């Protein structure tokens, strides 16, 4: 069950990066946290500085996400006796969030942006770490439903570490493409021009992914799916896990 959740969390992280709230703003985030111009970033000036600030930015928002995951799973332990109903209620919530992202209907509270705005970045590496944490603490119409769904799923897990793992994997899915963009911004900008028209499709795909996760939780078929997928896993991988 957890393995399938990790795969979904990783995909959700990648889709969050490709969302309208993140993807178009990546160059702005990079110029802000590095203090370098867009031309310098495109030219590959001081890649070591760029990578350092990008890593600190990633660590900042990942720390917030992992903390949220740990909190959700920790609270879930107090309601262990009601785990079946928690899974079902969580499934309904996730389905609603997915339908919101897919555009079937709109939940007005999720359309109100609550992201923290910083006019001037605090100086130094700690400043970059703080900006990453501010990004993680933000709530936007795009990344909010996906993050909320992963947290809801984490609330239904057996241990606190399961929630930590889920949000770590989610953060990884969001972090890897960000770091790739930081090191190859010129390539990223060219790819973004071609990809821009598909952003609405990605948002709807995120909604479908959430609905799928919600249905699995609501119907209790996560373990059935996991057992079915195990048949397609090579023996040498099963021996290692």
LUMNU-315926 format. One record per residue (C-alpha): residue number from 0; residue in three letters; x, y, z. Coordinates in pm, 1 decimal. Layout:
<pts>
(NUM; 'ala'; (X; Y; Z)) ...
</pts>
This chain:
<pts>
(0; 'unk'; (0.0; 0.0; 0.0)) (1; 'unk'; (276.8; 241.7; 95.2)) (2; 'unk'; (479.4; 161.0; -217.8)) (3; 'unk'; (187.0; 264.2; -437.8)) (4; 'unk'; (145.3; 576.4; -225.7)) (5; 'unk'; (511.3; 665.6; -279.9)) (6; 'unk'; (472.3; 630.7; -656.7)) (7; 'unk'; (167.1; 856.1; -651.8)) (8; 'unk'; (343.6; 1107.2; -424.8)) (9; 'unk'; (641.8; 1122.8; -661.8)) (10; 'unk'; (412.4; 1178.1; -960.8)) (11; 'unk'; (219.4; 1441.6; -766.8)) (12; 'unk'; (544.5; 1626.8; -695.3)) (13; 'unk'; (639.1; 1633.2; -1063.5)) (14; 'unk'; (289.8; 1747.0; -1160.8)) (15; 'unk'; (309.9; 2021.5; -896.8)) (16; 'unk'; (628.1; 2148.0; -1061.9)) (17; 'unk'; (449.6; 2150.0; -1399.0)) (18; 'unk'; (150.6; 2339.8; -1257.8)) (19; 'unk'; (65.4; 2701.4; -1353.7)) (20; 'unk'; (168.4; 2813.3; -1004.5)) (21; 'unk'; (526.4; 2687.0; -1027.4)) (22; 'unk'; (651.4; 2624.1; -1380.9)) (23; 'unk'; (618.2; 2977.1; -1527.1)) (24; 'unk'; (775.6; 3127.2; -1213.3)) (25; 'unk'; (1086.5; 2906.8; -1200.4)) (26; 'unk'; (1315.0; 3167.8; -1366.5)) (27; 'unk'; (1186.4; 3431.1; -1121.7)) (28; 'unk'; (1253.2; 3204.5; -823.9)) (29; 'unk'; (1604.2; 3131.9; -949.5)) (30; 'unk'; (1698.4; 3494.7; -1009.2)) (31; 'unk'; (1554.1; 3586.6; -668.2)) (32; 'unk'; (1735.6; 3323.7; -460.9)) (33; 'unk'; (2069.6; 3348.4; -645.9)) (34; 'unk'; (2074.8; 3726.5; -689.4)) (35; 'unk'; (2192.5; 3673.4; -1048.1)) (36; 'unk'; (2041.1; 3810.0; -1365.9)) (37; 'unk'; (1850.0; 3590.2; -1607.3)) (38; 'unk'; (2126.0; 3638.3; -1865.7)) (39; 'unk'; (2392.3; 3515.6; -1621.2)) (40; 'unk'; (2184.1; 3210.0; -1534.2)) (41; 'unk'; (2128.2; 3128.4; -1899.8)) (42; 'unk'; (2499.3; 3167.6; -1968.3)) (43; 'unk'; (2592.8; 2928.4; -1688.5)) (44; 'unk'; (2782.0; 3192.1; -1488.4)) (45; 'unk'; (2894.1; 3055.6; -1148.3)) (46; 'unk'; (2707.7; 2723.6; -1161.9)) (47; 'unk'; (2837.5; 2631.0; -817.6)) (48; 'unk'; (2665.4; 2932.5; -659.1)) (49; 'unk'; (2348.4; 2860.0; -854.8)) (50; 'unk'; (2343.5; 2496.1; -742.2)) (51; 'unk'; (2413.9; 2587.8; -378.7)) (52; 'unk'; (2128.8; 2837.4; -357.6)) (53; 'unk'; (1896.0; 2604.9; -547.2)) (54; 'unk'; (1971.9; 2319.0; -309.0)) (55; 'unk'; (1907.9; 2540.1; -6.0)) (56; 'unk'; (1579.5; 2656.1; -158.6)) (57; 'unk'; (1479.1; 2291.4; -213.3)) (58; 'unk'; (1582.8; 2194.0; 141.0)) (59; 'unk'; (1374.3; 2481.2; 276.7)) (60; 'unk'; (1044.3; 2386.0; 117.1)) (61; 'unk'; (1112.0; 2012.9; 165.9)) (62; 'unk'; (1157.5; 2066.1; 541.2)) (63; 'unk'; (815.8; 2229.8; 563.8)) (64; 'unk'; (646.0; 1956.7; 358.8)) (65; 'unk'; (808.8; 1676.8; 561.6)) (66; 'unk'; (709.8; 1847.6; 887.2)) (67; 'unk'; (351.0; 1868.9; 766.4)) (68; 'unk'; (360.5; 1500.5; 670.5)) (69; 'unk'; (494.4; 1399.2; 1011.4)) (70; 'unk'; (228.6; 1608.1; 1185.8)) (71; 'unk'; (-53.0; 1455.1; 979.4)) (72; 'unk'; (61.1; 1096.6; 1044.3)) (73; 'unk'; (125.3; 1167.9; 1413.6)) (74; 'unk'; (-227.7; 1298.3; 1459.7)) (75; 'unk'; (-361.1; 1001.1; 1269.6)) (76; 'unk'; (-223.9; 766.9; 1537.2)) (77; 'unk'; (-474.5; 904.0; 1790.5)) (78; 'unk'; (-761.8; 798.7; 1565.1)) (79; 'unk'; (-626.8; 451.4; 1488.1)) (80; 'unk'; (-949.5; 285.4; 1601.7)) (81; 'unk'; (-1133.1; 468.8; 1326.1)) (82; 'unk'; (-879.9; 406.7; 1048.6)) (83; 'unk'; (-1139.4; 262.7; 808.6)) (84; 'unk'; (-1359.7; 569.7; 837.7)) (85; 'unk'; (-1057.9; 799.6; 821.1)) (86; 'unk'; (-957.2; 635.9; 493.6)) (87; 'unk'; (-1309.1; 670.1; 355.7)) (88; 'unk'; (-1350.3; 1033.0; 460.1)) (89; 'unk'; (-1000.8; 1107.7; 332.4)) (90; 'unk'; (-1093.7; 944.3; 2.5)) (91; 'unk'; (-1396.6; 1170.8; -34.7)) (92; 'unk'; (-1186.1; 1480.0; 44.3)) (93; 'unk'; (-918.5; 1380.0; -207.3)) (94; 'unk'; (-1179.5; 1311.1; -475.6)) (95; 'unk'; (-1325.7; 1658.6; -415.9)) (96; 'unk'; (-978.9; 1816.2; -446.0)) (97; 'unk'; (-916.5; 1620.4; -765.8)) (98; 'unk'; (-1244.7; 1730.0; -922.1)) (99; 'unk'; (-1155.6; 2088.8; -829.2)) (100; 'unk'; (-822.6; 2061.9; -1011.4)) (101; 'unk'; (-982.6; 1888.0; -1308.5)) (102; 'unk'; (-1219.6; 2183.9; -1343.9)) (103; 'unk'; (-1539.9; 1987.9; -1279.0)) (104; 'unk'; (-1626.0; 2244.8; -1011.5)) (105; 'unk'; (-1435.8; 2507.2; -813.3)) (106; 'unk'; (-1386.4; 2524.8; -437.7)) (107; 'unk'; (-1374.8; 2898.1; -367.6)) (108; 'unk'; (-1140.4; 2880.9; -63.0)) (109; 'unk'; (-875.5; 2714.6; -283.2)) (110; 'unk'; (-891.4; 2999.9; -533.8)) (111; 'unk'; (-769.8; 3251.7; -276.5)) (112; 'unk'; (-392.1; 3267.1; -290.4)) (113; 'unk'; (-222.6; 3256.4; 49.5)) (114; 'unk'; (138.0; 3249.1; -63.2)) (115; 'unk'; (389.8; 3453.8; 130.9)) (116; 'unk'; (533.5; 3739.1; -73.3)) (117; 'unk'; (890.7; 3857.4; -14.2)) (118; 'unk'; (1000.5; 4186.4; -167.9)) (119; 'unk'; (1364.6; 4148.0; -75.9)) (120; 'unk'; (1538.7; 3823.0; 2.2)) (121; 'unk'; (1736.5; 3812.9; 328.3)) (122; 'unk'; (2105.7; 3805.7; 250.0)) (123; 'unk'; (2317.3; 3494.2; 239.6)) (124; 'unk'; (2258.4; 3121.8; 235.0)) (125; 'unk'; (2027.7; 3131.1; 536.2)) (126; 'unk'; (1814.5; 3380.1; 346.0)) (127; 'unk'; (1775.1; 3134.5; 59.8)) (128; 'unk'; (1680.8; 2860.6; 307.1)) (129; 'unk'; (1420.9; 3094.9; 456.4)) (130; 'unk'; (1275.5; 3172.2; 113.4)) (131; 'unk'; (1240.3; 2798.3; 47.7)) (132; 'unk'; (1059.5; 2753.4; 378.5)) (133; 'unk'; (831.1; 3046.6; 295.7)) (134; 'unk'; (752.1; 2881.4; -37.5)) (135; 'unk'; (672.3; 2555.1; 140.3)) (136; 'unk'; (446.7; 2731.2; 389.8)) (137; 'unk'; (257.4; 2903.4; 109.2)) (138; 'unk'; (-77.9; 2790.9; -24.6)) (139; 'unk'; (-165.5; 2845.6; -387.4)) (140; 'unk'; (-465.5; 2735.7; -594.2)) (141; 'unk'; (-252.2; 2485.2; -787.8)) (142; 'unk'; (-17.5; 2317.1; -543.9)) (143; 'unk'; (-259.6; 2336.7; -249.1)) (144; 'unk'; (-502.3; 2061.6; -354.7)) (145; 'unk'; (-220.4; 1820.6; -446.5)) (146; 'unk'; (-33.4; 1882.2; -122.1)) (147; 'unk'; (-358.1; 1860.5; 74.8)) (148; 'unk'; (-438.8; 1525.3; -84.8)) (149; 'unk'; (-97.2; 1379.3; 1.0)) (150; 'unk'; (-133.4; 1506.8; 359.0)) (151; 'unk'; (-480.5; 1352.5; 382.1)) (152; 'unk'; (-338.6; 1021.9; 265.9)) (153; 'unk'; (-54.2; 1055.8; 517.3)) (154; 'unk'; (-312.3; 1105.9; 793.6)) (155; 'unk'; (-442.7; 753.9; 725.4)) (156; 'unk'; (-101.2; 582.1; 748.3)) (157; 'unk'; (1.5; 338.0; 1020.0)) (158; 'unk'; (312.3; 523.8; 1138.2)) (159; 'unk'; (444.8; 876.1; 1152.8)) (160; 'unk'; (742.3; 770.6; 937.3)) (161; 'unk'; (507.1; 673.0; 656.5)) (162; 'unk'; (386.7; 1033.8; 640.4)) (163; 'unk'; (745.3; 1159.8; 650.2)) (164; 'unk'; (833.4; 925.9; 363.8)) (165; 'unk'; (535.0; 1031.1; 154.0)) (166; 'unk'; (611.8; 1401.2; 181.7)) (167; 'unk'; (984.4; 1337.6; 128.3)) (168; 'unk'; (905.5; 1161.5; -198.7)) (169; 'unk'; (660.4; 1437.4; -294.2)) (170; 'unk'; (931.0; 1697.6; -227.0)) (171; 'unk'; (1174.6; 1493.5; -436.8)) (172; 'unk'; (935.0; 1498.5; -730.9)) (173; 'unk'; (912.5; 1876.4; -702.6)) (174; 'unk'; (1283.3; 1931.0; -632.5)) (175; 'unk'; (1452.2; 1729.4; -908.0)) (176; 'unk'; (1306.6; 1921.2; -1205.2)) (177; 'unk'; (1373.0; 2248.4; -1020.6)) (178; 'unk'; (1741.5; 2160.5; -981.2)) (179; 'unk'; (1761.2; 2051.3; -1345.7)) (180; 'unk'; (1615.4; 2387.7; -1448.1)) (181; 'unk'; (1867.5; 2567.1; -1226.1)) (182; 'unk'; (2163.0; 2396.1; -1393.3)) (183; 'unk'; (2026.7; 2417.6; -1749.5)) (184; 'unk'; (1809.5; 2727.3; -1752.7)) (185; 'unk'; (1863.0; 2803.7; -2120.0)) (186; 'unk'; (1740.3; 2455.2; -2213.6)) (187; 'unk'; (1454.1; 2487.6; -1964.4)) (188; 'unk'; (1331.7; 2815.0; -2116.1)) (189; 'unk'; (1333.0; 2666.9; -2465.5)) (190; 'unk'; (1146.2; 2357.9; -2344.5)) (191; 'unk'; (898.5; 2575.4; -2153.9)) (192; 'unk'; (801.9; 2764.4; -2468.9)) (193; 'unk'; (700.1; 2436.8; -2630.3)) (194; 'unk'; (536.2; 2297.9; -2317.3)) (195; 'unk'; (339.0; 2608.5; -2214.5)) (196; 'unk'; (24.2; 2514.5; -2407.1)) (197; 'unk'; (4.3; 2182.6; -2220.6)) (198; 'unk'; (-10.0; 2337.5; -1870.7)) (199; 'unk'; (-393.9; 2320.6; -1850.9)) (200; 'unk'; (-373.1; 1954.2; -1951.2)) (201; 'unk'; (-122.4; 1889.6; -1672.4)) (202; 'unk'; (-353.1; 2054.4; -1421.1)) (203; 'unk'; (-639.2; 1829.7; -1528.2)) (204; 'unk'; (-407.7; 1526.0; -1517.9)) (205; 'unk'; (-322.5; 1617.7; -1159.2)) (206; 'unk'; (-693.5; 1622.2; -1082.0)) (207; 'unk'; (-740.4; 1277.9; -1236.9)) (208; 'unk'; (-446.7; 1143.8; -1032.0)) (209; 'unk'; (-605.0; 1273.9; -712.5)) (210; 'unk'; (-944.6; 1126.1; -800.2)) (211; 'unk'; (-771.5; 790.8; -862.0)) (212; 'unk'; (-600.4; 808.0; -521.6)) (213; 'unk'; (-927.0; 907.3; -353.5)) (214; 'unk'; (-1120.4; 619.5; -509.3)) (215; 'unk'; (-854.5; 370.9; -393.8)) (216; 'unk'; (-879.3; 502.6; -38.1)) (217; 'unk'; (-1258.6; 519.7; -40.2)) (218; 'unk'; (-1303.1; 164.2; -167.6)) (219; 'unk'; (-1015.7; 7.4; 25.9)) (220; 'unk'; (-859.0; -133.4; -291.8)) (221; 'unk'; (-506.0; -3.3; -233.4)) (222; 'unk'; (-382.2; -341.6; -111.5)) (223; 'unk'; (-551.2; -521.7; -401.8)) (224; 'unk'; (-377.3; -292.9; -651.0)) (225; 'unk'; (-45.1; -339.7; -473.9)) (226; 'unk'; (-78.6; -718.6; -488.5)) (227; 'unk'; (-167.7; -706.4; -857.8)) (228; 'unk'; (132.4; -486.2; -941.9)) (229; 'unk'; (365.1; -715.2; -746.6)) (230; 'unk'; (311.1; -983.6; -1012.2)) (231; 'unk'; (485.0; -757.5; -1264.6)) (232; 'unk'; (784.2; -683.0; -1040.2)) (233; 'unk'; (1102.0; -876.5; -1135.7)) (234; 'unk'; (1213.1; -1137.9; -882.8)) (235; 'unk'; (1553.9; -976.7; -829.5)) (236; 'unk'; (1381.8; -658.9; -713.4)) (237; 'unk'; (1146.7; -847.6; -481.3)) (238; 'unk'; (1445.4; -1026.4; -329.0)) (239; 'unk'; (1601.7; -691.1; -242.5)) (240; 'unk'; (1287.8; -551.7; -78.1)) 
</pts>
